[in-house]
Amino acid sequence: MDSSVPTPPPNISLELDSVFVGGRPEPCGCSNNPPEDSDAWSSQFQKDPDDKWTGTCLPVWSVANAAATMSKNIESEVFAMARWPDPVLRRPTSKVKQFDQILVLVARQVERTAHHEKAVGLAAQQCGIDASLVVVPSSKQVLVNPRIVARSPEMEMRIWTKHCLVLPPTITATMLRDESIVVEYETLEVSTQLLRAKSELARCLQHEMDHDRGILILDHLPLESGETIHQSSIEYLI
């Protein structure tokens, strides 16, 4: 990690974020379709004994298919997490149109996954679930179909140095984020709400909504930074 701190432009406050956002996945074999046996699917995720970064290739799940993988003991379950360069991390999610108990079950498991990974926020997309859904454990919020409808002035943007658990820990990105945003979203009870967020919560939501659209912090890096990403140290299981 580069320990140097960039100089903030005029009228922009500097604040560093060293929190890993997202979740730590387990490596797995690649499958384009969910296996019929959900237990067999779960058993694919085994820790690399050498702790070497290993990319995943998760299946893309509908909300219903994701719910079907959950056992009866759902209170102790978490979803597997994707690891870059898993293609699922580049896949924008679909808008949630069906609000039912199945969506609630999946959302609660995404929350448990975030708690398990000590994540500040988590998008369902990071678990391979094709649903526009973001959770923020600290505030116990579930945002369905979140969209930014207002932003603070550009000159109030803040600088953050960020990591992400779906990326190798050596990768960081320094970027500008809006100091405050207004997010419109649906609740699990199909009520449209507005959330006014600033500082850390605004940063967290912008990060997770990037995931929701298939955007990674890599996309905020200058091209020359690509030289610091050592492809040779990454095994991508295909």
VENWO-V340486 format. One record per residue. N is the residue number from 1. PSI is psi as a letter, one per 40 degrees, with the letter a starting at -180 (none if undefined). OMEGA is omega in radians with two decimals (999 if undefined). Layout:
n/psi/omega
N/PSI/OMEGA
N/PSI/OMEGA
//
This chain:
n/psi/omega
1/h/3.09
2/h/-3.10
3/e/-3.13
4/i/-3.13
5/h/-3.13
6/i/3.10
7/h/-3.11
8/i/3.05
9/i/3.12
10/i/3.07
11/e/3.07
12/h/-3.12
13/i/-3.12
14/h/3.07
15/h/-3.09
16/i/3.09
17/h/3.14
18/e/-3.11
19/h/3.04
20/h/-3.11
21/h/-3.13
22/a/-3.13
23/i/-3.14
24/h/-3.09
25/i/3.02
26/i/-3.14
27/i/3.10
28/i/3.02
29/i/-3.08
30/h/3.08
31/h/-3.13
32/d/-3.12
33/i/3.12
34/h/3.05
35/i/3.13
36/d/-3.14
37/h/-3.08
38/d/3.11
39/d/3.10
40/d/3.10
41/d/-3.12
42/d/-3.08
43/e/3.10
44/d/-3.03
45/g/-3.14
46/i/-3.13
47/h/3.05
48/h/-3.07
49/d/3.12
50/e/-3.13
51/f/3.09
52/i/-3.11
53/h/-3.12
54/h/3.11
55/i/3.09
56/i/3.00
57/g/-3.06
58/i/2.97
59/i/3.04
60/h/-3.07
61/h/2.86
62/i/3.10
63/d/-3.13
64/d/3.13
65/d/3.10
66/d/3.12
67/d/-3.12
68/d/3.13
69/e/-3.08
70/h/3.13
71/i/3.13
72/d/3.13
73/g/-2.99
74/d/-3.09
75/e/-3.11
76/e/-3.06
77/i/2.98
78/i/3.06
79/i/2.98
80/i/-3.12
81/i/3.09
82/i/3.05
83/h/3.12
84/h/0.17
85/f/3.10
86/h/-3.13
87/d/-3.10
88/d/3.14
89/e/3.14
90/e/-3.05
91/h/3.07
92/i/-3.10
93/i/3.07
94/i/3.10
95/h/3.10
96/h/-3.14
97/d/-3.11
98/h/3.14
99/h/-3.10
100/a/-3.10
101/d/3.11
102/d/3.10
103/d/3.13
104/d/3.14
105/d/-3.13
106/d/3.13
107/d/3.13
108/d/3.11
109/d/3.03
110/d/3.08
111/d/3.12
112/d/3.10
113/d/3.11
114/d/3.11
115/d/-3.11
116/d/-3.11
117/e/-3.09
118/f/-3.11
119/i/3.06
120/d/3.09
121/i/-3.11
122/h/3.04
123/i/3.11
124/d/3.13
125/d/-3.13
126/e/3.07
127/e/3.13
128/e/-3.10
129/h/-3.10
130/g/-3.14
131/h/3.11
132/g/-3.04
133/h/-3.12
134/h/3.08
135/i/3.07
136/g/-3.03
137/d/-3.05
138/d/3.14
139/e/3.11
140/f/-3.11
141/h/3.01
142/h/-3.11
143/h/3.11
144/h/-3.11
145/f/-3.11
146/i/3.07
147/i/3.13
148/h/-3.10
149/e/3.09
150/i/-3.12
151/i/3.04
152/i/-3.13
153/i/-3.07
154/d/-3.10
155/e/3.09
156/e/-3.14
157/i/-3.09
158/i/3.12
159/h/3.10
160/i/2.97
161/h/-2.89
162/i/2.95
163/i/3.07
164/h/-3.05
165/e/3.07
166/e/3.13
167/i/3.05
168/i/-3.05
169/e/3.12
170/e/-3.08
171/h/3.04
172/i/3.11
173/h/3.05
174/h/-3.01
175/i/3.04
176/i/3.02
177/i/3.08
178/h/3.14
179/d/3.10
180/i/-3.14
181/i/2.98
182/h/-3.10
183/h/3.02
184/h/-3.09
185/i/3.03
186/i/3.01
187/i/3.09
188/e/3.10
189/e/3.08
190/f/3.05
191/h/3.13
192/h/-3.06
193/i/3.01
194/h/3.09
195/h/3.08
196/h/-3.06
197/i/3.09
198/i/3.06
199/b/-3.03
200/d/3.14
201/d/3.11
202/d/3.10
203/d/-3.14
204/d/-3.11
205/d/3.11
206/d/3.11
207/d/-3.09
208/d/3.10
209/d/2.96
210/d/3.09
211/d/-3.11
212/d/-3.13
213/e/3.12
214/f/-3.12
215/h/3.11
216/i/3.11
217/e/3.04
218/d/-3.08
219/e/3.10
220/e/-3.13
221/i/3.01
222/i/-3.07
223/d/-3.09
224/e/3.13
225/e/3.14
226/d/3.14
227/e/-3.12
228/e/3.13
229/h/-3.02
230/h/-3.13
231/d/-3.08
232/e/-3.11
233/e/-3.08
234/h/3.01
235/h/3.09
236/h/-3.08
237/h/-3.13
238/none/999
//
